Amino acid sequence: MAETTKKDTAKSNPLRNHFLSSKERFKKEIVEFKDNEGNVLKVAIKEPNGRQRGLIFKAATKIKKNQEPEIDHAELQVWAVIFCALDPETGDNLFDEAHHDILLDLPSSVFDVLAKPALQMLGDAPEDAMGKS
């Protein structure tokens, strides 16, 4: 990766500056749902940064016997939730790696509350992001 030089910083480029100053412009969605007692719960689903998105895809990619990469969609959903689901009040992640297996074992109707919006925050379809059509 190239280092920023004095020449780069001295020569301002509005287009480059737009992207480099975008660090705080993450998409965020508040998901509301009711628990078993009828209480409304809220979870923030935040778009991952580039590094996190790469980690999500890497964790969800399995190599088939013919050495072709393949997305494991269950893993993709779980890792998207782990990285994107936040406590809306604190901004802290709700889950971490230790919750992986528990999340995989949840009923899909429960898990989908978080997985669907988290997958939308990833952007491109996983196959497209990997360079496949």
N, C-alpha and C positions, 0 to 999 in steps of 0.2 A: 504494500500500500504506500502511495506517495505521501511524503510529508508536506505540510503547508509551508511554503516559503514566503519570504518577504515580498517577492514579486507577486505571488498569489494574493496576499492580503492587501497589497498596495493597489492592485488593479481590481477594482470592485466590479462584479458581474451580478446584476440584479436577478437573473435567472438562477445562478448558482446560489446566491444569498437566500433566495426564496426556499430552496430545498434544504440548505444547511441550517436555516433558522426554524425548521419545521418540527423540532424535537418535542414541542409541547402540543402538537396538533393531532394527537391520537384520537381516533374515533372511539366513542364510548356509548354503550347502551345500558339502560337500567331495565332488568328483567324482573317482573313482578309475578308472583305465584302464591297460592294459598297452601299452608301446611295442613296436616291432618285435623287440626283444631279450628281451621278457618281463618287463622291469622295471615295477613299479607306479609310475605317476606320479599326482600329485594336483594338482588345480586347485580353488581356492575360487571359488564363484559367489555373488556378493553382490548383494542387492537394490539397485537404483539409488535415489538420492534423487529427489525431485520434479523438480528441475532436469534431472538426467541423463535421467530418463524422458521428459521433454518433448523433449530433444535427440534421443533415440533415435527417437521418433515423427516428429519434424520431418524428420530425415534419411531416414526410410523412406517419407515421404509424397510422392507425385508428383501433380501436377495433370494430369488428363486434358484432352483437347481441349474437352470441354464444361464445363471449369472445376470439375469435381467432384474432390475429393481421393480418392486411392486409395493404399492401403498396398502397397508393394513388399515382399513377404515375404522375399525374399533380402536386401534391404537391412536390413530389420527384424532378421533373425537376425544379420547381421554387426555391426550397431551395438550390439545387445544383448550380444554377446560382447565387443566392444571395451570397453564400459563396465562389464560385470559380471564378467569373468574376471580373477581375481587370483592372484598367487603366494601360496599359503597361509602361507608362512613370513614374508614381508615385508609382505604386504598391498598390494604395488604392482600396478598393472594389468599384465597380461601383454602386451597389445596396445595400439596407438594408431592414429591415423588412417593412418599410413604403412603399416600392415599390411592395410588395407581390401581392396585388390585381391587380395592373396595369399590372404586368408581366403575371398573369393568363389570363387577357383579351386580350393580344396581339394575332394577327393571328399566327397560328402555324408555318407558313413558315418563319415568322420573328423571332419568339422565338427559333425555332430549330437551328438557327445559333449559339446560345450560349448554349442551353440545351444539344444538342448531345455531344459536347466535354466535357461539365461539367460532364455529366453522366459517360463518359469514365474515367474521373479522379477519380470517386468513387471506381473503381476497380470492385469487385465482383458484380454480379447481386444482387439487393436488397433482393430477397428471399433467396439467398445463404448466404448473410451476416447475415440474421436473423436466420439462422440455419434450413431453410427449403430446401427441394430438389425440 
